[in-house]
């Protein structure tokens, strides 16, 4: 069985590290991003699951999700959260 790969988007670096550690402990690999504007240059075809903070300063989670769906054509399942 192939390893699942998650994209974790959160402006809080501590949250990124905690979620990455939890996911890694459960067998997933992760790409972490603390600024959604960095998605512009990223290849996202290998992403199986997205964890998305809704409250980010430059692009909030709703804007980020809209960008991922409309501009990048991503249909990957998303788990949205805020802490």
The 8 nearest C-alpha neighbors of each residue, nearest first, counted from 0:
[[1, 2, 3, 26, 27, 4, 47, 28],
 [2, 0, 3, 4, 27, 26, 28, 47],
 [1, 3, 27, 4, 0, 26, 28, 47],
 [2, 4, 27, 47, 1, 28, 5, 26],
 [3, 5, 28, 46, 47, 29, 27, 2],
 [6, 4, 48, 29, 49, 46, 47, 28],
 [5, 7, 49, 30, 29, 31, 50, 46],
 [6, 8, 50, 31, 49, 32, 30, 51],
 [9, 7, 32, 51, 33, 52, 31, 50],
 [8, 10, 33, 52, 11, 15, 32, 51],
 [9, 11, 33, 55, 34, 12, 8, 56],
 [12, 10, 14, 9, 13, 15, 33, 55],
 [13, 11, 15, 14, 10, 16, 33, 9],
 [12, 14, 16, 15, 11, 17, 18, 10],
 [15, 13, 17, 11, 12, 16, 18, 9],
 [16, 14, 12, 13, 18, 17, 19, 9],
 [15, 17, 19, 13, 14, 18, 20, 12],
 [18, 16, 20, 14, 19, 15, 13, 21],
 [17, 19, 21, 15, 20, 16, 22, 14],
 [18, 20, 16, 22, 17, 21, 15, 23],
 [19, 21, 23, 17, 18, 22, 16, 24],
 [22, 20, 18, 24, 23, 19, 17, 25],
 [21, 23, 25, 19, 27, 24, 20, 18],
 [22, 24, 27, 26, 20, 25, 21, 28],
 [23, 25, 21, 22, 26, 20, 27, 19],
 [26, 24, 22, 23, 27, 21, 20, 28],
 [25, 27, 23, 24, 22, 28, 2, 3],
 [28, 26, 23, 3, 22, 4, 25, 2],
 [27, 29, 4, 23, 5, 3, 26, 2],
 [30, 28, 5, 4, 6, 19, 31, 27],
 [29, 31, 6, 7, 5, 32, 28, 4],
 [32, 30, 7, 6, 8, 29, 15, 33],
 [31, 33, 8, 34, 7, 9, 35, 30],
 [32, 34, 10, 9, 8, 35, 12, 11],
 [33, 35, 36, 32, 37, 10, 9, 8],
 [36, 34, 37, 38, 58, 63, 33, 32],
 [35, 37, 38, 34, 39, 58, 57, 63],
 [38, 36, 35, 39, 34, 40, 41, 32],
 [39, 37, 41, 36, 40, 35, 34, 42],
 [38, 40, 37, 41, 36, 35, 71, 42],
 [41, 39, 38, 37, 42, 36, 43, 71],
 [42, 40, 38, 39, 43, 37, 44, 71],
 [41, 43, 44, 40, 45, 38, 39, 71],
 [44, 42, 45, 46, 41, 73, 71, 38],
 [43, 45, 46, 42, 73, 47, 75, 41],
 [44, 46, 43, 47, 4, 42, 5, 3],
 [47, 45, 4, 43, 44, 5, 48, 6],
 [48, 46, 4, 5, 3, 75, 45, 49],
 [47, 49, 5, 76, 46, 75, 77, 6],
 [50, 48, 77, 6, 5, 7, 78, 51],
 [51, 49, 7, 78, 77, 79, 8, 6],
 [50, 52, 79, 8, 78, 80, 49, 53],
 [51, 53, 80, 9, 81, 54, 60, 79],
 [60, 52, 54, 81, 59, 80, 51, 55],
 [55, 53, 59, 52, 60, 81, 56, 9],
 [54, 56, 59, 10, 58, 57, 53, 60],
 [55, 57, 58, 59, 54, 10, 34, 60],
 [58, 56, 55, 59, 34, 35, 36, 10],
 [59, 57, 56, 62, 55, 63, 35, 60],
 [60, 58, 55, 54, 62, 61, 53, 63],
 [53, 59, 61, 63, 62, 52, 64, 54],
 [60, 62, 64, 63, 59, 65, 53, 58],
 [63, 61, 65, 59, 60, 64, 58, 66],
 [62, 64, 60, 66, 61, 65, 58, 59],
 [63, 65, 67, 61, 66, 62, 60, 68],
 [64, 66, 62, 68, 63, 67, 69, 61],
 [67, 65, 63, 70, 69, 64, 68, 62],
 [68, 66, 71, 64, 73, 65, 70, 69],
 [67, 69, 72, 73, 65, 66, 71, 70],
 [70, 68, 66, 72, 67, 65, 71, 73],
 [69, 71, 66, 72, 67, 68, 65, 73],
 [70, 72, 67, 73, 68, 69, 66, 43],
 [73, 71, 68, 69, 70, 67, 74, 66],
 [72, 74, 68, 67, 71, 75, 43, 69],
 [75, 73, 68, 72, 76, 67, 77, 71],
 [74, 76, 73, 48, 47, 77, 49, 46],
 [77, 75, 48, 49, 74, 78, 47, 50],
 [78, 76, 49, 50, 79, 48, 75, 51],
 [77, 79, 50, 49, 51, 80, 76, 48],
 [80, 78, 51, 52, 50, 77, 53, 81],
 [81, 79, 52, 53, 51, 78, 82, 50],
 [80, 82, 52, 53, 54, 79, 51, 9],
 [81, 80, 52, 54, 14, 53, 11, 9]]
